[in-house]
């Protein structure tokens, strides 16, 4: 019932148009994440969290060095490539 109402009012059309205008960016850290064990999600030790923060800052700076000109003008990632 709710699905039919949303569809009849054009909800999905508006959502799709809005998503098309959205610029998407992705900063990956697969090199680090693949080395971590699944239990690392539970690790709240300060040194581990600082390591994650520092790694994230380095990756963010590397991404900005390459993609800064795309900010606000276009996506730096194609979702189709990720699926």
SULJOBEL-V257146 format. One record per pair of residues at least 4 apart in sequence whose C-alpha atoms are under 6 Angstrom apart, sorted by sequence separation. I is the first residue (numbers start at 1). GAP is how many residues later the second one is. D is the distance in whole Angstrom. If there is no record, write none. Layout:
# SULJOBEL-V257146
i->(I,I)
gap->(GAP,GAP)
d->(D,D)
This chain:
# SULJOBEL-V257146
i->(7,30,56,63,64,70,6,25,23,24,25,23,25)
gap->(4,4,4,4,4,4,5,50,51,51,51,52,52)
d->(6,6,6,6,5,5,5,6,5,5,5,4,5)
